[in-house]
C-alpha cells in the first residue's frame, strides 16, 4: 500500500520509535529495525505537527522533496508508518503480571532485566521475538549478569543503539494473547531451563577462570575416537551433550543448518552462526553482525559438530569488553612482549603497497595506530606450553574487533580451536598453525613437492574419494611435511573437462588422518566454492608445476603410529616445535557461556597462509629441506594470496 502524501502520517500500531542523529530505531513485539537517513528529524517534525508530507515539503526544492518522499516510502514499505486515516488495531495491555506470585519475575521487555534487582530466586517470564521465554531460575546477581549478557547479544542492533547514544529503549507492551500462552505453560518449567517454541534449552553456566595461570598438561585418558582426529568423545556423543545449548535466541550458536549440495559427495557441510557485538564506531546499517562458520564431515554428526565447534571458536575470539588487558609501553616489557612485525610479518614492500592489498580483516587495521615503543598500549598475556612463562601479545592480535591495538597486527582465526578439554583444543590449534606454515612455504615458493604413492594410502580412503569425485576429477596427494616433522598433506583435484583445480590441506601426527583431513577439506571446497562470497578464486589458477608435484619418485606413506592419548601427542608436537626453536603459546578464550574449551595457539615465527613476506622461515626452510638451492627473492614469490 502506498502513502497518500496529502494525508498526515503516523507510526503503525504497537511500535516504539527512537530517533537519534541520522538513525531511526524501530522496536515491535517481534523485531528490531534500524534505518539511517538525514531526513529523520523532518519525519519527527511531521509526526509531531501532524502535517501531511505534501504540505511539509512545499518549501523544499525538488531534489529534497524526492529524498524526503523516498525515505517515507521506504518506511511505509517496511511497515513502519502509514497514513493517519488507516484503521489501527489498539494494543491490549497485559494485566496478568501481578497475579504470578513472588517467585516469578515477569518482564514484558526482556531488556528490563539489566535494571531489575534480584533479592530472591526468581523464575523469569518474558518474550523474545514475540515468543515466550520461561526461565531460567535466577538466584543471584552473577546469574543475572550472565543472562543479561546473552540478552544483549541476542539483539545486537538495539544494544548498539543504546550504547551509542547512551539511552534506554523499550519494546511495546506484549499482547494479551501472547501473555496468556506464556502463562499457560509456566507450570512445565524446571530450574535452569527456559522454553522457546515449547522446546527446552539450557543456558550454559561455568565459573570463569583466572588468566593468565600456570598450565599443566593433564592426561585425560585415551581418546574414545580417532574419527577425523583425536577427540575425547565421538562427535555424536558431544553433539548430544551440546544440543540443549543450541538454537535459542539466547544461545551462543543461534542457528545451524545443512548447506550441502546434491552433488553425490559422501561429505556433509553445515553452517552455524552467532551474533557479534557491534562496536560503537561501526556502521550497523551496512555491516553484518551475524558471523557464520562452516563445518564438514563424512557424517551428519561430524559436519554439524565441526560447524558448532568452529562457531564457538569464533565467538570466543571476539572482544567483548570484559577481558583484562595489560597496559604498558613496549619499552617497559620488551623482554616479555612480541612486536607486531614478529607476529604479522609484512615486508617493507607490502607495507608500501598496503592500500592495494585486499585481505580479510584489513578494514579493521585502519583504526589502529602504528606501533611505537614508548606509547602506552594494550597487551594480552599468553602462556608458553613448554616453559609456562608469560609473554604479551598486542590486544588486537589476540581478539577480533578489539578496540585497542596496532596497525598491521590484526587478529586472524589461525590457531583458534575448540575441544572437550584445554589439551584437546590446544592439539587441534597446533595442527592448524603447523599446517598453514607448511602450506605458505609451499604456495609462495611454488615448491614442487613429492607425490604420495596412492597405493600406500588406506584403500578405504581412496575408494571413497574416487566414489565421491567420480570420473570428472583426478586427484593426487602431495607431501608438504617440512622441518617441524608433523605430517602435512595437500589433496589436489583437477577437473578433466574444465581443467579447474581445487585443493585441501590436512595436518596430524597420523599421516592417514592428515590425508583424510586434506581430502575432507577439498571436498568441502568443491561443495561450497561457487556460492561462498569469500572463497578463493580456484577457476583462475593455471596448470603450474607446483600444483602437480613430482611424479618421478612418489613417496610411500609412512606407517601411522598408534595414537590414542592427547597428552602424549601434545608433548610430542611441542618437542618437535622446540627442536626447530619455536615456542608454543596458548591463549585461554574461556567464556563461561560456552560449553567447550576454546583457545588460540600462537607459535611466533611460523607463517600464516596469508602473504607475509618478511617471515624468515618462508625463505630459509625450502633451502634447509633441499627443495631450493638458494632463497627466493620477494619478487619471485607467488603473488596470488592464499585467502581461504
KEVO-449477 format. One line per field, with one value per residue (C-alpha): residue number from 1; x, y, z; residue in three letters. Coordinates in nm, 3 decimals. Example, Ala and Ser with C-alpha at 12.3 -4.5 7.8 and 13.67 -1.06 7.14 Angstrom:
BEGIN
num	[1,2]
east	[1.230,1.367]
north	[-0.450,-0.106]
up	[0.780,0.714]
residu	[ala,ser]
This chain:
BEGIN
num	[1,2,3,4,5,6,7,8,9,10,11,12,13,14,15,16,17,18,19,20,21,22,23,24,25,26,27,28,29,30,31,32,33,34,35,36,37,38,39,40,41,42,43,44,45,46,47,48,49,50,51,52,53,54,55,56,57,58,59,60,61,62,63,64,65,66,67,68,69,70,71,72,73,74,75,76,77,78,79,80,81,82,83,84,85,86,87,88,89,90,91,92,93,94,95,96,97,98,99,100,101,102,103,104,105,106,107,108,109,110,111,112,113,114,115,116,117,118,119,120,121,122,123,124,125,126,127,128,129,130,131,132,133,134,135,136,137,138,139,140,141,142,143,144,145,146,147,148,149,150,151,152,153,154,155,156,157,158,159,160,161,162,163,164,165,166,167,168,169,170,171,172,173,174,175,176,177,178,179,180,181,182,183,184,185,186,187,188,189,190,191,192,193,194,195,196,197,198,199,200,201,202,203,204,205,206,207,208,209,210,211,212,213,214,215,216,217,218,219,220,221,222,223,224,225,226,227,228,229,230,231,232,233,234,235,236,237,238,239,240,241,242,243,244,245,246,247,248,249,250,251,252,253,254,255,256,257,258,259,260,261,262,263,264,265,266,267,268,269,270,271,272,273,274,275,276,277,278,279,280,281,282,283,284,285,286,287,288,289,290,291,292,293,294,295,296,297,298,299,300,301,302,303,304,305,306,307,308,309,310,311,312,313,314,315,316,317,318,319,320,321,322,323,324,325,326,327,328,329,330,331,332,333,334,335,336,337,338,339,340,341,342,343,344,345,346,347,348,349,350,351,352,353,354,355,356,357,358,359,360,361,362,363,364,365,366,367,368,369,370,371,372,373,374,375,376,377,378,379,380,381,382,383,384,385,386,387,388,389,390,391,392,393,394,395,396,397,398,399,400,401,402,403,404,405,406,407,408,409,410,411,412,413,414,415,416,417,418,419,420,421,422,423,424,425,426,427,428,429,430,431,432,433,434,435,436,437,438,439,440,441,442,443,444,445,446,447,448,449,450,451,452,453,454,455,456,457,458,459,460,461,462,463,464,465,466,467,468,469,470,471,472,473,474,475,476,477,478,479,480,481,482,483,484,485,486,487,488,489,490,491,492,493,494,495,496,497,498,499,500,501,502,503,504,505,506,507,508,509,510,511,512,513,514,515,516,517,518,519,520,521,522,523,524,525,526,527,528,529,530,531,532,533,534,535,536,537,538,539,540,541,542,543,544,545,546,547,548,549,550,551,552,553,554,555,556,557,558,559,560,561,562,563,564,565,566,567,568,569,570,571,572,573,574,575,576,577,578,579,580,581,582,583,584,585,586,587,588,589,590,591,592,593,594,595,596,597,598,599,600,601,602,603,604,605,606,607,608,609,610,611,612,613,614,615,616,617,618,619,620,621,622,623,624,625,626,627,628,629,630,631,632,633,634,635,636,637,638,639,640,641,642,643,644]
east	[0.000,0.139,0.126,-0.106,0.121,-0.182,-0.278,-0.084,0.123,0.164,0.358,0.178,0.026,0.239,0.568,0.823,1.042,1.363,1.530,1.892,2.102,2.055,1.923,1.572,1.533,1.202,1.104,0.799,0.684,0.883,1.157,1.425,1.493,1.745,1.731,1.969,1.872,1.945,1.569,1.457,1.444,1.199,0.999,0.982,0.860,0.589,0.464,0.469,0.277,0.051,0.139,0.078,0.405,0.299,0.239,0.564,0.762,0.611,0.904,1.170,1.346,1.269,1.578,1.499,1.136,1.247,1.477,1.206,0.944,1.191,1.254,0.879,0.814,1.087,0.940,0.592,0.723,0.894,0.565,0.678,0.444,0.104,-0.149,-0.323,-0.661,-0.568,-0.756,-0.535,-0.583,-0.533,-0.284,-0.420,-0.214,-0.111,-0.259,-0.174,0.175,0.051,-0.106,0.210,0.340,0.658,0.881,0.811,0.975,0.756,0.913,0.718,1.055,1.341,1.596,1.449,1.636,1.954,1.797,1.595,1.712,1.720,1.674,1.550,1.537,1.309,1.171,1.197,0.887,0.938,0.945,1.192,1.079,0.721,0.756,0.759,1.075,1.032,1.323,1.600,1.582,1.788,1.928,2.189,2.346,2.613,2.349,2.153,2.457,2.534,2.178,2.182,2.499,2.315,2.006,2.212,2.389,2.056,1.966,2.293,2.124,1.926,2.229,2.446,2.186,2.158,2.536,2.598,2.352,2.352,1.975,1.739,1.478,1.163,0.959,0.582,0.376,0.317,-0.033,-0.273,-0.279,0.097,0.093,-0.176,0.008,0.320,0.144,-0.042,0.287,0.460,0.381,0.611,0.928,1.214,1.511,1.793,1.579,1.386,1.141,1.123,0.865,0.789,1.129,1.366,1.711,1.960,2.164,2.520,2.690,3.051,3.279,3.525,3.888,4.170,4.409,4.700,4.750,5.003,4.901,4.993,4.917,4.672,4.628,4.253,4.282,4.276,4.057,3.723,3.758,4.010,3.738,3.875,4.131,4.195,3.892,3.796,3.443,3.285,3.108,2.768,2.827,2.949,2.663,2.410,2.557,2.554,2.211,2.037,2.262,2.178,1.910,1.751,1.781,1.972,2.212,2.560,2.502,2.162,2.124,2.262,2.161,2.290,2.417,2.545,2.469,2.317,2.642,2.691,2.966,2.980,3.058,2.820,2.861,2.685,2.662,2.630,2.615,2.625,2.574,2.880,2.873,2.865,3.126,3.019,3.232,3.082,2.805,2.538,2.325,2.598,2.793,2.670,2.666,2.594,2.914,2.896,3.111,3.123,3.178,3.249,3.236,3.162,2.855,2.586,2.708,3.069,2.973,2.730,2.980,3.253,3.037,2.932,3.291,3.414,3.124,3.222,3.587,3.496,3.257,3.518,3.773,3.563,3.643,3.356,3.488,3.540,3.893,4.167,4.431,4.770,4.857,5.222,5.468,5.658,5.985,5.882,5.807,6.035,6.185,5.843,5.633,5.611,5.629,5.362,5.618,5.721,5.366,5.232,5.547,5.459,5.759,5.855,5.728,5.393,5.353,5.440,5.166,4.931,4.643,4.633,4.637,4.295,4.257,4.006,4.000,4.206,3.926,3.986,4.351,4.286,4.157,4.477,4.791,5.132,5.348,5.576,5.793,5.711,5.334,5.118,4.948,4.711,4.859,4.718,4.906,4.980,5.135,5.417,5.320,5.686,5.806,5.484,5.631,5.408,5.458,5.242,5.076,4.905,4.540,4.408,4.626,4.458,4.096,3.884,3.728,3.945,3.921,4.296,4.596,4.849,4.828,4.948,4.860,4.502,4.352,4.313,4.149,4.481,4.532,4.182,4.038,3.773,3.764,3.630,3.949,4.221,4.460,4.231,4.177,4.549,4.643,4.399,4.527,4.886,4.790,4.629,4.927,5.176,4.958,4.936,5.308,5.385,5.124,5.251,5.607,5.484,5.246,5.452,5.774,5.583,5.767,5.738,5.664,5.679,5.359,5.229,5.202,4.825,4.883,5.024,4.723,4.435,4.236,3.905,4.000,4.099,3.789,3.563,3.750,3.711,3.344,3.293,3.474,3.362,3.530,3.543,3.801,4.151,4.309,4.664,4.829,5.138,5.358,5.412,5.573,5.864,6.125,5.875,5.820,5.445,5.278,5.110,4.942,4.778,4.491,4.463,4.196,4.171,3.861,3.933,3.681,3.716,4.076,3.965,4.183,4.073,4.270,4.250,4.504,4.544,4.784,4.808,5.063,4.890,4.962,4.634,4.431,4.619,4.528,4.166,4.153,4.304,4.054,3.765,3.861,3.899,3.550,3.412,3.571,3.408,3.075,3.073,3.326,3.066,2.838,3.063,3.144,3.477,3.606,3.937,3.904,4.004,3.900,4.180,4.459,4.684,4.826,5.167,5.424,5.388,5.019,5.112,5.404,5.689,5.566,5.907,5.960,5.631,5.675,5.531,5.307,5.483,5.306,5.086,5.177,4.919,4.782,4.525,4.648,4.617,4.872,5.137,5.054,5.065,5.403,5.533,5.427,5.582,5.911,5.913,5.844,6.111,6.362,6.300,6.349,5.977,5.793,5.422,5.192,4.829,4.555,4.265,3.949,3.743,3.386,3.151,2.863,3.046,3.018,3.351,3.708,3.832,4.190,4.416,4.754,5.031,5.370,5.577,5.798,5.560,5.389,5.022,4.868,4.814,5.109,5.356,5.678,5.906,5.895,6.240,6.104,5.933,6.278,6.504,6.301,6.293,6.674,6.707,6.485,6.680,6.381,6.555,6.925,6.901,6.647,6.378,6.370,6.047,5.962,5.993,5.727,5.377,5.179,4.839,4.732,4.604,4.290,4.080]
north	[0.000,0.341,0.657,0.940,1.242,1.469,1.294,1.310,1.007,0.813,0.516,0.186,0.031,-0.124,0.034,0.207,0.450,0.632,0.897,0.987,1.185,1.017,0.692,0.562,0.256,0.071,-0.185,-0.405,-0.707,-0.936,-0.739,-0.471,-0.249,0.030,0.288,0.567,0.891,1.259,1.319,1.155,1.485,1.601,1.283,1.366,1.716,1.588,1.339,1.590,1.855,1.605,1.782,1.596,1.524,1.732,2.035,1.986,1.950,2.257,2.474,2.225,2.215,1.929,1.723,1.747,1.652,1.337,1.238,1.305,1.103,0.818,0.798,0.793,0.528,0.304,0.328,0.257,-0.046,-0.171,-0.146,0.139,0.424,0.464,0.736,0.859,0.765,0.394,0.169,0.089,-0.201,-0.084,-0.254,-0.473,-0.408,-0.719,-0.705,-1.053,-0.983,-0.904,-1.247,-1.454,-1.468,-1.363,-1.628,-1.525,-1.228,-1.105,-0.867,-0.752,-0.645,-0.884,-0.598,-0.473,-0.749,-0.536,-0.280,-0.525,-0.601,-0.970,-1.007,-1.368,-1.654,-1.567,-1.761,-1.536,-1.498,-1.287,-1.280,-1.276,-1.221,-1.229,-1.584,-1.697,-1.739,-1.921,-1.936,-1.983,-1.956,-1.653,-1.690,-1.414,-1.117,-1.329,-1.545,-1.233,-1.068,-1.376,-1.388,-1.012,-1.068,-1.321,-1.098,-0.805,-1.034,-1.162,-0.814,-0.652,-0.363,-0.248,-0.294,-0.088,0.190,0.209,0.212,0.458,0.718,0.634,0.587,0.311,0.180,-0.021,-0.260,-0.216,-0.398,-0.757,-0.852,-1.035,-1.347,-1.399,-1.333,-1.595,-1.852,-1.790,-1.821,-2.136,-2.324,-2.183,-2.495,-2.704,-2.508,-2.668,-2.493,-2.377,-2.417,-2.181,-2.264,-2.127,-2.268,-2.509,-2.676,-2.685,-2.533,-2.486,-2.174,-2.294,-2.162,-2.209,-2.035,-1.801,-1.894,-1.651,-1.573,-1.595,-1.905,-2.189,-2.461,-2.820,-3.071,-3.318,-3.679,-3.717,-4.080,-4.244,-4.097,-4.256,-4.189,-4.120,-4.043,-3.732,-3.678,-3.743,-3.649,-3.737,-3.822,-3.920,-3.639,-3.797,-3.802,-3.442,-3.328,-3.494,-3.306,-2.971,-2.988,-2.831,-2.525,-2.455,-2.290,-2.042,-1.664,-1.664,-1.938,-1.850,-2.065,-1.937,-2.120,-2.428,-2.578,-2.805,-2.636,-2.945,-2.952,-3.254,-3.342,-3.706,-3.636,-3.855,-3.542,-3.312,-2.937,-2.739,-2.369,-2.234,-1.870,-1.633,-1.261,-1.050,-0.733,-0.422,-0.163,0.197,0.311,0.055,0.133,-0.131,-0.040,-0.153,-0.418,-0.761,-0.867,-1.233,-1.438,-1.771,-2.082,-2.385,-2.746,-3.057,-3.429,-3.771,-3.797,-3.551,-3.561,-3.486,-3.195,-3.046,-3.078,-2.927,-2.622,-2.581,-2.611,-2.351,-2.125,-2.143,-2.076,-1.764,-1.638,-1.681,-1.488,-1.171,-0.896,-0.846,-0.582,-0.798,-0.904,-0.792,-0.638,-0.515,-0.152,-0.055,0.086,-0.180,-0.039,-0.140,-0.503,-0.555,-0.873,-1.036,-0.896,-0.954,-0.668,-0.672,-0.748,-1.063,-1.193,-1.048,-1.030,-0.787,-0.681,-0.320,-0.356,-0.491,-0.200,0.044,-0.109,-0.162,0.033,-0.207,-0.522,-0.670,-0.933,-1.037,-0.808,-0.538,-0.288,-0.314,-0.212,0.147,0.244,0.139,0.345,0.246,0.062,0.269,0.157,0.446,0.492,0.303,0.016,-0.268,-0.619,-0.959,-1.244,-1.581,-1.882,-2.090,-2.457,-2.555,-2.328,-2.185,-1.836,-1.537,-1.331,-1.042,-1.001,-0.696,-0.698,-0.677,-0.972,-1.188,-1.071,-0.988,-0.641,-0.527,-0.150,-0.105,-0.231,-0.167,-0.133,-0.439,-0.660,-0.771,-1.090,-1.396,-1.729,-1.912,-2.136,-2.095,-2.427,-2.584,-2.913,-3.101,-3.011,-2.747,-3.020,-3.135,-2.779,-2.696,-3.001,-2.906,-2.547,-2.667,-2.881,-2.578,-2.347,-2.609,-2.688,-2.324,-2.270,-2.563,-2.459,-2.099,-2.219,-2.443,-2.193,-1.875,-2.050,-2.263,-2.571,-2.890,-3.139,-3.518,-3.700,-3.967,-4.320,-4.373,-4.749,-4.693,-4.493,-4.662,-4.834,-4.737,-4.369,-4.386,-4.585,-4.333,-4.047,-4.197,-4.261,-3.902,-3.727,-3.955,-3.962,-3.585,-3.518,-3.663,-3.643,-3.654,-3.610,-3.402,-3.441,-3.092,-3.213,-2.983,-2.927,-2.942,-3.309,-3.318,-3.472,-3.220,-3.324,-3.146,-3.305,-3.159,-3.247,-3.123,-3.141,-3.334,-3.128,-2.773,-2.809,-2.631,-2.707,-2.739,-2.836,-2.901,-2.937,-3.161,-3.194,-3.460,-3.684,-3.971,-3.950,-4.126,-3.882,-3.588,-3.720,-3.774,-3.413,-3.284,-3.481,-3.373,-3.006,-3.045,-3.195,-2.909,-2.663,-2.848,-2.830,-2.456,-2.287,-2.147,-1.997,-1.866,-1.499,-1.502,-1.818,-1.825,-1.799,-2.151,-2.103,-1.852,-2.100,-2.202,-2.552,-2.492,-2.748,-2.685,-2.783,-3.119,-3.228,-3.460,-3.791,-3.947,-4.094,-4.092,-4.118,-4.408,-4.311,-4.384,-4.624,-4.447,-4.486,-4.598,-4.271,-4.264,-4.027,-3.650,-3.564,-3.776,-3.632,-3.277,-3.332,-3.492,-3.186,-2.945,-3.135,-3.120,-2.747,-2.684,-2.871,-2.600,-2.324,-2.249,-2.180,-2.257,-2.015,-2.054,-1.801,-1.936,-1.799,-1.916,-1.780,-1.903,-1.927,-2.171,-2.546,-2.623,-2.519,-2.262,-2.149,-1.966,-2.126,-1.884,-2.005,-1.692,-1.735,-1.959,-1.846,-1.777,-1.879,-1.512,-1.340,-1.221,-1.177,-1.070,-1.409,-1.568,-1.924,-1.854,-1.825,-2.047,-2.369,-2.461,-2.435,-2.625,-2.901,-2.919,-2.807,-2.491,-2.423,-2.065,-1.843,-1.688,-1.313,-1.144,-1.054,-1.422,-1.535,-1.636,-1.312,-1.485,-1.450,-1.768,-1.641,-1.944]
up	[0.000,-0.099,0.108,0.020,0.064,0.110,0.435,0.761,0.858,1.180,1.312,1.275,1.583,1.857,1.755,1.974,1.780,1.870,1.656,1.733,1.487,1.146,1.292,1.347,1.572,1.545,1.808,1.761,1.960,1.732,1.558,1.571,1.270,1.223,0.945,0.852,0.679,0.716,0.692,1.016,1.204,0.938,1.000,1.370,1.289,1.052,1.308,1.592,1.396,1.211,0.886,0.555,0.368,0.067,0.289,0.479,0.154,-0.011,0.094,-0.021,-0.357,-0.596,-0.508,-0.136,-0.197,-0.378,-0.090,0.169,-0.018,-0.079,0.295,0.368,0.102,0.244,0.594,0.457,0.266,0.584,0.775,1.000,0.901,0.736,0.667,0.980,0.832,0.815,1.059,1.356,1.595,1.952,2.181,2.458,2.769,2.961,3.311,3.441,3.571,3.923,3.958,3.913,4.268,4.445,4.289,3.927,3.757,3.473,3.219,2.917,2.772,2.847,2.828,3.157,3.340,3.333,3.569,3.779,4.132,4.226,4.602,4.598,4.344,4.054,3.759,3.453,3.236,2.925,2.546,2.260,1.902,2.032,2.164,2.521,2.723,3.054,3.293,3.379,3.756,3.861,4.212,4.239,4.063,3.893,3.725,3.632,3.474,3.268,3.141,3.070,2.866,2.648,2.623,2.493,2.247,2.116,1.984,1.866,1.682,1.985,2.211,1.974,1.962,2.341,2.385,2.103,2.224,2.598,2.616,2.727,2.487,2.540,2.334,2.301,2.564,2.460,2.353,2.584,2.364,2.387,2.760,2.819,2.606,2.812,3.146,3.047,3.010,3.315,3.520,3.299,3.373,3.563,3.719,3.488,3.176,2.959,2.683,2.334,2.094,2.381,2.332,2.631,2.602,2.881,2.944,2.997,3.308,3.408,3.652,3.476,3.537,3.606,3.322,3.298,3.510,3.505,3.261,3.326,3.053,3.202,3.099,3.040,2.938,2.599,2.328,2.252,1.879,1.603,1.350,1.176,1.454,1.820,2.029,2.385,2.271,1.936,1.751,1.818,2.196,2.207,1.985,2.212,2.510,2.331,2.170,2.469,2.437,2.073,1.864,2.105,2.056,2.386,2.274,2.153,1.843,1.740,1.408,1.238,0.905,0.632,0.316,0.133,-0.236,-0.407,-0.579,-0.483,-0.229,0.079,0.279,0.459,0.505,0.778,0.854,1.209,1.316,1.612,1.668,1.741,1.946,1.726,1.822,1.877,1.582,1.344,1.098,1.168,0.867,0.627,0.822,0.918,1.280,1.202,1.189,1.009,1.048,0.820,0.922,0.721,0.787,0.647,0.867,0.966,1.327,1.224,0.998,1.247,1.534,1.318,1.240,1.604,1.726,1.478,1.573,1.941,1.845,1.651,1.919,2.191,1.986,1.957,2.204,2.449,2.687,2.997,2.901,3.141,2.916,3.039,2.960,2.923,2.669,2.478,2.612,2.964,2.872,2.570,2.715,2.752,2.466,2.093,1.847,1.572,1.300,1.487,1.450,1.123,0.914,0.636,0.431,0.366,0.010,0.133,0.373,0.095,-0.122,0.170,0.018,-0.278,-0.063,-0.002,0.264,0.529,0.836,0.663,0.718,1.093,1.062,0.966,1.309,1.488,1.538,1.408,1.658,1.881,2.169,2.404,2.393,2.640,2.457,2.534,2.562,2.648,2.816,2.665,2.837,2.691,2.686,2.711,2.995,3.149,3.114,3.036,2.720,2.600,2.261,2.105,2.211,1.855,1.754,2.018,1.985,1.684,1.692,1.984,2.045,2.102,1.912,1.638,1.264,1.068,1.364,1.316,1.455,1.234,1.309,1.269,1.574,1.715,1.828,2.049,2.237,2.536,2.725,2.701,2.586,2.306,2.184,2.205,1.997,1.721,1.730,1.688,1.389,1.223,1.278,1.156,0.854,0.748,0.796,0.566,0.310,0.297,0.237,-0.048,-0.205,-0.208,-0.314,-0.569,-0.442,-0.644,-0.368,-0.389,-0.474,-0.239,-0.371,-0.354,-0.327,0.021,0.143,0.322,0.045,0.202,0.191,-0.177,-0.272,-0.100,-0.269,-0.617,-0.548,-0.433,-0.716,-0.999,-1.338,-1.391,-1.120,-1.096,-0.751,-0.624,-0.286,-0.214,0.093,0.240,0.565,0.644,0.915,1.204,1.112,1.179,0.870,0.637,0.313,0.021,-0.171,-0.522,-0.776,-1.134,-1.349,-1.670,-1.868,-1.733,-1.602,-1.284,-0.982,-0.619,-0.311,0.061,0.342,0.643,0.935,1.205,1.373,1.195,0.819,0.738,0.947,0.791,0.445,0.546,0.665,0.341,0.134,0.355,0.319,-0.057,-0.081,0.130,-0.113,-0.403,-0.221,-0.143,-0.375,-0.616,-0.353,-0.077,-0.138,0.046,-0.121,-0.309,-0.689,-0.789,-1.152,-1.209,-1.130,-1.417,-1.454,-1.297,-1.191,-0.818,-0.841,-0.991,-0.777,-0.860,-1.004,-1.066,-0.721,-0.531,-0.157,0.030,0.315,0.646,0.874,1.124,1.487,1.735,1.871,2.147,2.417,2.366,2.638,2.469,2.125,2.258,2.422,2.101,1.899,2.150,2.134,1.752,1.758,2.023,1.806,1.543,1.804,1.803,2.128,2.154,2.335,2.427,2.495,2.701,2.538,2.834,2.819,3.093,2.843,2.613,2.685,2.512,2.588,2.334,2.283,2.044,1.976,1.875,1.753,1.680,1.375,1.181,0.862,0.811,0.476,0.402,0.231,0.494,0.304,0.590,0.762,0.759,0.757,0.425,0.265,0.475,0.512,0.138,0.127,0.454,0.312,-0.014,-0.220,-0.341,-0.392,-0.269,-0.102,-0.319,-0.364,-0.260,-0.620,-0.715,-0.469,-0.577,-0.586,-0.564,-0.199,-0.039,0.133,0.221]
residu	[unk,unk,unk,unk,unk,unk,unk,unk,unk,unk,unk,unk,unk,unk,unk,unk,unk,unk,unk,unk,unk,unk,unk,unk,unk,unk,unk,unk,unk,unk,unk,unk,unk,unk,unk,unk,unk,unk,unk,unk,unk,unk,unk,unk,unk,unk,unk,unk,unk,unk,unk,unk,unk,unk,unk,unk,unk,unk,unk,unk,unk,unk,unk,unk,unk,unk,unk,unk,unk,unk,unk,unk,unk,unk,unk,unk,unk,unk,unk,unk,unk,unk,unk,unk,unk,unk,unk,unk,unk,unk,unk,unk,unk,unk,unk,unk,unk,unk,unk,unk,unk,unk,unk,unk,unk,unk,unk,unk,unk,unk,unk,unk,unk,unk,unk,unk,unk,unk,unk,unk,unk,unk,unk,unk,unk,unk,unk,unk,unk,unk,unk,unk,unk,unk,unk,unk,unk,unk,unk,unk,unk,unk,unk,unk,unk,unk,unk,unk,unk,unk,unk,unk,unk,unk,unk,unk,unk,unk,unk,unk,unk,unk,unk,unk,unk,unk,unk,unk,unk,unk,unk,unk,unk,unk,unk,unk,unk,unk,unk,unk,unk,unk,unk,unk,unk,unk,unk,unk,unk,unk,unk,unk,unk,unk,unk,unk,unk,unk,unk,unk,unk,unk,unk,unk,unk,unk,unk,unk,unk,unk,unk,unk,unk,unk,unk,unk,unk,unk,unk,unk,unk,unk,unk,unk,unk,unk,unk,unk,unk,unk,unk,unk,unk,unk,unk,unk,unk,unk,unk,unk,unk,unk,unk,unk,unk,unk,unk,unk,unk,unk,unk,unk,unk,unk,unk,unk,unk,unk,unk,unk,unk,unk,unk,unk,unk,unk,unk,unk,unk,unk,unk,unk,unk,unk,unk,unk,unk,unk,unk,unk,unk,unk,unk,unk,unk,unk,unk,unk,unk,unk,unk,unk,unk,unk,unk,unk,unk,unk,unk,unk,unk,unk,unk,unk,unk,unk,unk,unk,unk,unk,unk,unk,unk,unk,unk,unk,unk,unk,unk,unk,unk,unk,unk,unk,unk,unk,unk,unk,unk,unk,unk,unk,unk,unk,unk,unk,unk,unk,unk,unk,unk,unk,unk,unk,unk,unk,unk,unk,unk,unk,unk,unk,unk,unk,unk,unk,unk,unk,unk,unk,unk,unk,unk,unk,unk,unk,unk,unk,unk,unk,unk,unk,unk,unk,unk,unk,unk,unk,unk,unk,unk,unk,unk,unk,unk,unk,unk,unk,unk,unk,unk,unk,unk,unk,unk,unk,unk,unk,unk,unk,unk,unk,unk,unk,unk,unk,unk,unk,unk,unk,unk,unk,unk,unk,unk,unk,unk,unk,unk,unk,unk,unk,unk,unk,unk,unk,unk,unk,unk,unk,unk,unk,unk,unk,unk,unk,unk,unk,unk,unk,unk,unk,unk,unk,unk,unk,unk,unk,unk,unk,unk,unk,unk,unk,unk,unk,unk,unk,unk,unk,unk,unk,unk,unk,unk,unk,unk,unk,unk,unk,unk,unk,unk,unk,unk,unk,unk,unk,unk,unk,unk,unk,unk,unk,unk,unk,unk,unk,unk,unk,unk,unk,unk,unk,unk,unk,unk,unk,unk,unk,unk,unk,unk,unk,unk,unk,unk,unk,unk,unk,unk,unk,unk,unk,unk,unk,unk,unk,unk,unk,unk,unk,unk,unk,unk,unk,unk,unk,unk,unk,unk,unk,unk,unk,unk,unk,unk,unk,unk,unk,unk,unk,unk,unk,unk,unk,unk,unk,unk,unk,unk,unk,unk,unk,unk,unk,unk,unk,unk,unk,unk,unk,unk,unk,unk,unk,unk,unk,unk,unk,unk,unk,unk,unk,unk,unk,unk,unk,unk,unk,unk,unk,unk,unk,unk,unk,unk,unk,unk,unk,unk,unk,unk,unk,unk,unk,unk,unk,unk,unk,unk,unk,unk,unk,unk,unk,unk,unk,unk,unk,unk,unk,unk,unk,unk,unk,unk,unk,unk,unk,unk,unk,unk,unk,unk,unk,unk,unk,unk,unk,unk,unk,unk,unk,unk,unk,unk,unk,unk,unk,unk,unk,unk,unk]
